Structures are given as structure tokens and as C-alpha cells.
Amino acid sequence: MLRALAVDDERPTLEELVFLLNADPRIGTAEGAGDATEALRRINRALESGPDGPDAIDVVFLDIQMPGLDGLDLARLLSGFARPPLVVFVTAHEDFAVQAFDLKAVDYVLKPVRRERLAEAVRRAVERRGTTTPAPRIPVHEPDPDHITVELGGVTRFVPVEDITHVEAQGDYARLHTDRGSHLVRIPLSTLEERWRARGFVRIHRRHLVALRHIGELRLDAGSVSVLVGTEELQVSRRHSRELRDLLMRRP
């Protein structure tokens, strides 16, 4: 069973997170730290104890925006250890997801934390740790294929696929762009490319997937190719430019 440390400078949030972790049968112990400095002292004691010692910590559930040393700084310090604990970021801000996964985070959970979402993060930590403890999976019920599920501030929303103009790769995440804003989902761009190919989405760059129906213009400039999607101009790589032009020519 996992031994967890939760780190958050907001006491009520920290207490709620520790409570939820202790309620999970896959968590052996969960304790809290009020800032990154306190957490670092606790983690150092865990490292001195060894992976099988009484003070060992397997996973840290880490807030990002804290006074002094923030969560990203702490994660960078941990990455330099020989056997660091796993890191799950728990934050109210989605803007740091790319940096978090560059630091090999197990998961990125948005506040307010829902029990089911935290349970999924624990499952991923158990899986990464390689433990054989049975891990009950939280069933995920996908909506109909005309929608995609997104989370924003603890609220689950169903975004119509036809509203998505283009998708941008951001590490292990993808950012879905619509006329009304954007949403971050933990799905690789390659997965969405395969899933939505039949719905008229085409890869134009290693970082971009575009809905053909939302392309307003194809622009050629001194051998450079770009497309206009709404008010945004996106570059098309040489590798994908010929296929894109053929698809646009055949588009009704």
C-alpha cells in the first residue's frame, strides 16, 4: 500500500486532501505538510529511512502555487534524488500542466478535488510504483462519440466535437480549441488524430490537429504553407502540406 504525503499551504484544503487519501484502501498512510520546506524535511527523513523503512514515502500530492519554494521547484529538487517519490500535482491552475509532465508527474489533478478524480490519480501512482496491491478502477463512462469529456474547476462538461476548431499538443495533454475558449484533456494528440480522422480532423503539424470544416483559408507564402482557423494562423509542415491541399480540394 502507498505511503503518501500531501503538501498545501491552505490548511482546510490540506486536511480535506489527507482525509480523502486516508479513505482510499490503496493508501496505507497519508500525512500533510503546510509548505514545501516542511515537505522537503519530511522527504529527507523518508530517504534516510530507506524505501522499506518506517518513514518511507511513495508518493507526494503537491500543490503548485505556495509561498517561498513552490511545488514545481520542489518537484525539480526531488527529480535529482536517486530514488525520489512519485509526484501528483494538485492545483487550482491548469496552466502548469506541460511543466508538470516535463517533470515526470504521475498525474495533474485540478481543484476542487473530487473523490473519483483523486482515486484515479492514486490508481496511476499504484500502477507506476508497480505494486501488486489490487487497485479498484473507477469506471469511466464516455459520452456519445459526438462529445468529449473535459474537467474545469471540478466540473465535468461535454464539449461537442463539431465545436472544436483545432487541437494543440501540450506534452501528455492536448488543448482543445473552440470559438468560446479552450480545454485541457489528458489525451495524446496521436490518439485524437486516430479517433477523429473519420470526423474530418487532419494532422497539419506535429503539434496541431485541425478540423477541415473550420479552415477558412489556405495560405502560400514563399514555399511556406499555413491555414487560417477562425482568427488564428497555423503553420503547416512540409510533411503534411500536400495531403492537406488534396483534402481541401476534395472537400465539398
Backbone hydrogen bonds, N-H to C=O, Kabsch-Sander energy under -0.5 kcal/mol:
donor,donor_aa,acceptor,acceptor_aa,energy
2,L,26,R,-2.5
4,A,2,L,-0.6
4,A,29,T,-3.2
5,L,59,V,-2.0
6,A,31,E,-2.9
7,V,61,F,-3.0
8,D,33,A,-2.0
11,R,9,D,-0.8
14,L,10,E,-2.5
15,E,11,R,-2.7
16,E,12,P,-2.2
17,L,13,T,-2.2
18,V,14,L,-2.6
19,F,15,E,-2.2
20,L,16,E,-2.4
21,L,17,L,-2.3
22,N,18,V,-2.5
23,A,19,F,-1.2
24,D,21,L,-1.4
27,I,24,D,-2.0
28,G,2,L,-3.0
28,G,26,R,-0.6
29,T,2,L,-1.0
31,E,4,A,-1.6
33,A,6,A,-2.2
36,A,69,L,-0.6
39,A,35,D,-2.1
40,L,36,A,-2.6
41,R,37,T,-2.0
42,R,38,E,-2.0
43,I,39,A,-2.6
44,N,40,L,-2.5
45,R,41,R,-1.8
46,A,42,R,-1.7
47,L,43,I,-2.4
48,E,44,N,-2.2
49,S,45,R,-1.6
50,G,46,A,-1.3
53,G,50,G,-1.6
56,A,53,G,-1.3
58,D,3,R,-2.7
59,V,3,R,-1.7
60,V,86,L,-3.0
61,F,5,L,-2.8
62,L,60,V,-0.8
62,L,88,V,-3.1
63,D,7,V,-2.1
66,M,64,I,-1.1
70,D,68,G,-0.5
71,G,64,I,-2.7
74,L,70,D,-2.2
75,A,71,G,-2.4
76,R,72,L,-2.2
77,L,73,D,-2.0
78,L,74,L,-2.5
79,S,75,A,-2.0
80,G,76,R,-0.6
80,G,77,L,-1.1
81,F,78,L,-1.9
86,L,58,D,-2.9
88,V,60,V,-2.9
89,F,107,D,-2.2
90,V,62,L,-2.5
91,T,109,V,-2.4
97,A,94,E,-1.4
100,A,96,F,-2.5
101,F,97,A,-2.3
102,D,98,V,-1.6
103,L,99,Q,-1.1
104,K,101,F,-1.4
105,A,100,A,-1.5
106,V,87,V,-3.1
107,D,87,V,-0.7
109,V,89,F,-3.3
111,K,91,T,-2.3
118,L,114,R,-2.4
119,A,115,R,-2.3
120,E,116,E,-1.5
121,A,117,R,-1.6
122,V,118,L,-2.3
123,R,119,A,-2.2
124,R,120,E,-2.1
125,A,121,A,-2.0
126,V,122,V,-2.8
127,E,123,R,-2.5
128,R,124,R,-2.5
129,R,125,A,-2.6
130,G,126,V,-1.3
131,T,126,V,-1.3
141,H,139,P,-0.6
142,E,140,V,-0.9
147,H,144,D,-2.2
148,I,159,V,-1.9
150,V,157,R,-2.6
152,L,155,V,-2.4
155,V,152,L,-1.5
157,R,150,V,-3.0
159,V,148,I,-2.7
159,V,157,R,-0.6
161,V,146,D,-2.8
163,D,160,P,-1.3
164,I,161,V,-1.5
165,T,163,D,-0.5
165,T,177,H,-2.5
166,H,177,H,-0.9
167,V,209,L,-3.3
168,E,175,R,-2.4
169,A,207,R,-2.4
170,Q,173,Y,-2.5
173,Y,170,Q,-2.0
174,A,185,V,-2.5
175,R,168,E,-3.1
176,L,174,A,-0.6
176,L,183,H,-3.3
177,H,166,H,-2.6
177,H,175,R,-0.5
178,T,181,G,-3.1
179,D,163,D,-0.5
181,G,178,T,-1.1
183,H,176,L,-2.0
185,V,174,A,-2.6
187,I,185,V,-1.7
191,T,188,P,-0.6
192,L,188,P,-1.7
193,E,189,L,-2.5
194,E,190,S,-1.9
195,R,191,T,-2.5
196,W,192,L,-2.6
197,R,193,E,-0.7
199,R,196,W,-1.1
200,G,197,R,-1.6
201,F,196,W,-1.7
202,V,210,V,-2.8
204,I,208,H,-1.9
205,H,208,H,-1.3
208,H,205,H,-0.8
209,L,167,V,-2.3
210,V,202,V,-2.7
211,A,165,T,-2.4
212,L,200,G,-2.9
212,L,210,V,-0.6
214,H,211,A,-1.8
215,I,212,L,-1.7
216,G,214,H,-0.6
216,G,228,L,-3.3
217,E,228,L,-1.0
219,R,217,E,-0.5
219,R,226,S,-3.3
221,D,224,S,-2.7
224,S,221,D,-2.0
225,V,236,V,-0.6
226,S,219,R,-2.2
227,V,234,L,-2.5
228,L,217,E,-2.3
229,V,227,V,-0.6
229,V,232,E,-3.1
230,G,214,H,-0.6
230,G,228,L,-0.6
232,E,229,V,-2.2
234,L,227,V,-2.7
234,L,232,E,-0.5
236,V,225,V,-2.8
237,S,204,I,-2.8
240,H,237,S,-1.0
241,S,237,S,-1.3
242,R,238,R,-0.6
244,L,240,H,-2.2
245,R,241,S,-2.4
246,D,242,R,-2.3
247,L,243,E,-2.3
248,L,244,L,-2.5
249,M,245,R,-2.1
250,R,246,D,-1.5
251,R,247,L,-0.8
